């Protein structure tokens, strides 16, 4: 058994206990180092309803808001690398029709790419856009023309919906025109999928289709959600940031450098009470997804871990303990690493 296997065994204990106690159906923990060592642990079920299915390392998870950092943030920073956008210029460089009927007074027209990446805007956290219809083009028009009620800066799906539309305009088509690494895909995934919620709106248990209602109504590929991944796919992305092969030095620096408080371009850095635990280094970045997913990358220690769960299956309206499980896992990773 390698040292990284020993770390994985110890770090998986909190998730294994959560599965055994029935708080979550299943969990996968993956750990990768900058030099490519990997270890994966799996427990529980990919699906409880309507019939049980054993979870494996080959199952595809709906990554939910982890899509923001694996896909959209990377796409935006790559376009900046290419000189096609300036992060400190307004979104209207890519979306000239943003609030086109209120050119003089619209706050939205003054938002920059960097503002949206760091959630440094007045936009709301979320809006039930799917209740306004299910035509993807019409819903995009709705997002662009709506006069959003201003409020204090919050973590906002709307920021990333706008960034996704900007990327679509710049590449001349859907986000799936841009390449992703192996083990990452827009839905439906090309392999066995983990079940998420018994959706009251769609009237079925969701499996292999995007959980996020707004993303689903907008075609399944948006800036804030829609990406599926295997544990190997998420670890491959993380290693690319650890060893510098997955993005430019400028892009990785932007992901690691605070813009506003604990927020960088797309990611969070370690702060009190955050999802990655308190024993990781100050150079650690991370992001979570509503379905029960998460990814954390500790650059000082040269290690990354992903915890993938289906905590919303069969319903989000239950206490899964995910908000305690995530930092407990992060602290267990670092404790085991330091003791290895």
PANU-197861 format. One line per 4 residues: number of its first residue (from 1); for each residue x, y, z of C-alpha. Coordinates in Angstrom, 2 decimals, padded with zeros to 5 digits, m for minus. Each point is the difference from the previous one (the first is absolute). Layout:
NUM) X Y Z; ...;
REM end
This chain:
1) 000.00 000.00 000.00; 001.39 003.42 m000.95; 000.04 003.07 002.21; m002.83 001.58 m001.98;
5) m002.09 m003.16 000.51; 000.52 000.34 003.74; m001.16 003.62 m000.19; m003.08 m000.99 m001.99;
9) m000.95 m002.76 002.45; 000.13 002.37 002.97; m001.60 002.96 m001.78; m002.94 m002.07 m001.23;
13) m001.08 m000.91 003.53; m002.45 002.93 000.43; m001.70 m000.67 m003.34; m000.11 m003.75 000.59;
17) m001.72 000.66 003.34; m002.50 002.36 m001.64; m000.93 m002.72 m002.49; m000.25 m002.66 002.72;
21) m002.27 002.26 002.05; m002.27 000.59 m003.01; 000.58 003.75 m000.14; 001.15 m000.22 m003.63;
25) m000.53 m002.86 m002.47; 003.57 m000.16 m001.28; 003.37 001.73 m000.11; 003.22 m000.03 m001.96;
29) 003.22 001.55 001.28; 002.83 000.58 m002.45; 003.46 001.33 000.85; 002.74 001.01 m002.45;
33) 003.48 001.45 000.42; 001.91 002.34 m002.26; 002.16 m002.90 m001.21; m003.05 m002.04 m000.97;
37) m000.46 m002.45 002.88; m003.69 m000.78 000.42; m002.23 m001.89 002.40; m003.78 m000.44 m000.06;
41) m002.44 m001.35 002.56; m003.68 m000.84 m000.64; m002.93 m000.94 002.23; m003.75 m000.31 m000.23;
45) m002.57 000.37 m002.73; m000.20 001.90 m003.27; m003.77 m000.25 000.31; m002.54 m000.90 002.68;
49) m003.18 000.57 m001.99; m001.75 m001.48 m001.89; 002.46 m002.89 000.46; 003.40 m000.28 001.64;
53) 003.20 000.30 m002.03; 003.49 m000.40 001.44; 002.28 003.02 m000.40; 003.32 m000.51 m001.83;
57) 002.96 002.19 m000.90; m001.26 000.00 m003.60; m003.28 001.77 000.79; m000.58 003.51 m001.31;
61) m001.08 002.68 002.48; m001.96 003.15 m000.76; 002.67 002.47 001.13; m002.50 002.88 000.42;
65) 001.82 003.23 000.89; 003.41 m001.63 m000.25; m000.77 000.62 m003.70; 000.71 003.67 000.73;
69) 003.68 m000.66 000.68; 000.78 m003.04 m002.15; m001.71 001.39 m003.10; m001.07 003.66 000.01;
73) 002.83 001.57 001.97; 002.55 m001.84 m002.11; m001.75 001.00 m003.23; m000.10 003.68 001.00;
77) 003.64 000.07 001.10; 001.09 m001.76 m003.20; m001.80 002.66 m002.07; 001.83 002.64 002.04;
81) 003.30 m001.79 m000.71; m000.82 000.19 m003.70; m000.65 003.74 000.22; m003.63 m000.44 m001.01;
85) m001.28 001.59 003.20; 001.33 002.31 002.70; m001.14 m001.17 003.43; m000.43 003.60 001.14;
89) m002.11 000.99 m002.99; m003.82 m000.22 000.13; m001.94 m003.07 m001.09; m001.49 002.12 m002.77;
93) 003.22 m000.54 m001.95; m001.35 m003.51 m000.59; m003.73 000.63 000.58; m000.82 003.42 m001.51;
97) m003.74 m000.65 000.40; 000.22 m000.39 003.78; m002.87 002.18 001.32; m000.20 001.55 m003.46;
101) m003.20 001.94 000.78; 001.60 001.86 002.92; 003.44 000.85 m001.36; 000.43 003.17 002.04;
105) m001.02 m001.24 003.41; 000.46 m003.77 000.21; 002.46 m001.15 002.66; 000.40 m003.29 m001.83;
109) 001.71 001.73 m002.91; 002.82 001.10 002.31; 000.76 m003.46 001.42; 003.43 m001.33 m000.89;
113) 001.15 m003.55 m000.60; 002.09 000.19 003.18; m003.00 001.24 002.02; m002.00 m003.06 m001.03;
117) 002.87 m002.45 000.49; 000.42 001.17 003.60; m003.73 000.47 000.73; 000.70 003.70 000.53;
121) m003.36 001.18 m001.34; m003.46 001.14 001.11; m001.72 m003.00 m001.63; m002.16 m002.47 002.00;
125) 001.21 m003.43 001.03; m002.56 m001.86 m002.09; m003.32 000.46 m001.79; m002.54 m002.67 m001.05;
129) 000.59 000.75 m003.68; m001.41 m003.39 m001.02; m003.47 001.14 001.13; m000.05 002.56 m002.83;
133) 000.07 m002.67 m002.72; 002.20 m002.68 m001.53; 001.27 001.54 m003.23; 003.80 000.36 000.44;
137) 000.35 002.99 m002.32; m002.93 001.84 001.57; 001.30 m000.64 003.50; 003.43 001.36 m000.96;
141) m001.73 003.11 m001.30; m001.87 000.23 003.29; 003.26 m000.15 001.97; 001.52 002.74 m002.16;
145) m002.97 002.38 000.03; m001.29 m000.42 003.57; 000.43 002.97 002.31; 001.48 m001.87 002.95;
149) m000.81 001.43 003.42; 003.30 001.24 001.45; 001.36 m001.35 003.26; 003.29 m000.56 001.84;
153) 002.63 m002.23 m001.65; m000.85 m003.68 000.43; 001.04 m003.28 m001.56; m002.18 000.10 m003.12;
157) m000.98 m002.45 m002.71; m001.05 003.01 m002.09; 003.63 001.16 m000.17; 000.95 m003.28 m001.65;
161) m003.05 m000.17 m002.24; 001.19 003.33 m001.43; 003.58 m001.25 m000.34; m001.25 m003.12 m001.78;
165) m002.02 002.09 m002.46; 003.06 002.20 m000.58; 002.11 m003.05 m000.81; m002.70 m001.32 m002.34;
169) m000.03 003.31 m001.87; 003.78 000.04 m000.34; 000.31 m003.57 m001.29; m003.12 000.19 m002.14;
173) m001.87 m002.94 001.51; m000.67 m002.23 002.97; 002.49 m000.54 002.81; 000.51 m003.58 m001.16;
177) 002.03 001.34 m002.92; 002.85 000.51 002.48; 002.08 m002.98 001.00; m000.05 m001.66 003.39;
181) 002.37 m002.59 001.38; m000.69 m003.75 000.12; m002.66 m000.92 002.52; m001.79 003.34 m000.36;
185) m003.06 000.59 m002.19; m003.16 002.00 m000.38; m003.03 m002.21 000.52; m001.21 m002.52 m000.60;
189) 003.23 m001.69 001.08; 001.51 m002.82 m002.08; m000.14 m002.57 002.77; m001.85 m001.11 003.15;
193) m001.40 003.00 001.87; m000.68 000.66 003.66; m003.63 000.80 000.86; m000.78 003.38 001.50;
197) m003.43 001.26 001.01; m003.55 m001.22 m000.35; m000.95 003.23 m001.77; m003.51 001.24 000.69;
201) 000.08 002.27 m003.08; 001.11 m002.70 m002.45; m001.86 m002.78 001.79; 002.82 m002.56 000.10;
205) 003.26 m001.00 001.65; 002.76 001.77 m001.90; 002.80 m002.17 m001.32; 002.34 001.10 m002.76;
209) m001.81 003.32 m000.47; 000.97 003.25 001.62; m001.43 000.57 003.47; m000.01 003.80 m000.08;
213) m003.42 001.12 m001.21; 001.17 003.19 m001.69; 002.81 m001.77 m001.83; m002.38 m002.73 m001.16;
217) m002.54 002.53 m001.33; 002.78 001.89 m001.77; 001.23 m003.05 m001.90; 002.23 m001.77 002.52;
221) 003.17 001.99 m000.75; 000.33 003.27 001.87; 002.70 001.96 001.74; m001.11 m000.99 003.48;
225) m000.79 m003.73 m000.31; m000.40 m002.95 m002.36; 003.37 m001.74 000.19; 000.30 m003.71 000.86;
229) 003.18 m001.70 001.10; 001.52 m003.20 001.29; 002.39 000.07 002.92; 002.85 m000.61 m002.48;
233) m001.14 002.96 m002.10; m000.11 002.37 002.97; 003.41 m001.21 001.23; 001.46 000.46 m003.47;
237) m001.17 003.61 m000.05; 001.42 000.60 003.49; 003.38 m001.46 m000.87; 000.16 002.29 m003.03;
241) m000.18 002.99 002.36; 002.48 m001.52 002.46; 002.67 m000.68 m002.61; m000.81 002.95 m002.27;
245) m000.92 m002.08 m003.03; m003.73 000.77 000.08; 000.02 003.79 m000.30; 002.39 002.88 m000.56;
249) 002.04 001.43 002.85; m002.06 003.20 m000.19; m003.27 m001.92 000.20; 001.14 m002.06 002.98;
253) 001.22 003.16 001.72; m003.43 001.56 m000.53; m001.67 m003.05 001.56; 002.26 000.29 003.04;
257) 000.04 003.78 000.54; m002.76 001.62 002.11; m002.12 002.58 m001.79; m002.61 000.71 002.64;
261) 000.24 m001.45 003.51; 000.52 m003.76 m000.28; m001.02 m000.16 m003.67; 002.39 m000.30 m002.92;
265) m000.79 m000.42 m003.69; m002.63 m002.69 000.44; 001.32 m001.67 003.14; 000.09 000.51 003.76;
269) 003.19 000.03 002.03; 000.19 m001.38 003.51; m001.91 002.05 002.56; m001.66 m000.57 003.35;
273) m002.79 m002.53 m000.22; 000.53 m000.92 m003.63; m000.69 m003.35 m001.63; 003.61 m001.18 m000.28;
277) 000.76 m000.13 003.73; 002.42 002.11 002.01; 003.24 m002.01 m000.19; 000.69 000.41 m003.73;
281) 002.49 002.67 m001.00; m000.92 003.61 m000.67; 000.72 m000.68 m003.67; m002.92 m002.43 m000.29;
285) m002.89 000.74 m002.36; m003.33 m001.82 m000.15; m003.55 m000.06 m001.26; m003.13 m002.03 000.74;
289) m003.12 m001.08 m001.90; m003.59 m000.18 001.23; m000.41 m003.68 m000.89; 002.68 m000.90 002.55;
293) 003.23 000.42 m001.93; 003.20 001.91 000.72; 003.63 000.50 m000.98; 002.88 001.45 002.03;
297) 003.59 000.61 m001.13; 002.83 000.66 002.48; 002.84 001.47 m002.04; 002.46 000.22 002.90;
301) m000.26 m003.72 000.70; m000.41 m001.02 m003.64; m003.20 m001.96 000.63; m003.64 000.20 m001.02;
305) m003.10 m001.90 001.07; m003.52 m000.31 m001.27; m002.98 m001.23 002.00; m002.88 m001.03 m002.26;
309) m003.32 m000.94 001.58; m003.64 m000.24 m001.05; m001.26 001.71 003.14; m003.17 001.31 m001.74;
313) m001.20 m003.53 m000.83; m002.86 m000.57 000.32; m000.73 003.49 001.38; 001.81 003.20 000.91;
317) m002.42 000.46 002.92; 001.92 m002.17 002.45; 002.96 000.54 002.32; 002.87 m001.71 m001.81;
321) 002.67 001.49 002.23; 001.96 001.10 m003.10; 001.01 003.35 001.49; 001.82 m001.75 002.83;
325) 001.23 m002.90 m002.13; 001.94 002.14 m002.45; 002.30 001.77 002.50; 000.35 m003.20 002.02;
329) 001.27 m001.72 m003.15; 002.40 002.82 m000.80; 001.44 m000.03 003.50; 000.30 m003.78 m000.15;
333) 001.91 000.21 m003.30; 002.55 002.41 001.46; 000.31 m001.84 003.31; 000.66 m003.28 m001.78;
337) 002.41 001.64 m002.43; 001.99 001.59 002.82; 000.11 m003.33 001.82; 000.91 m002.09 m003.04;
REM end
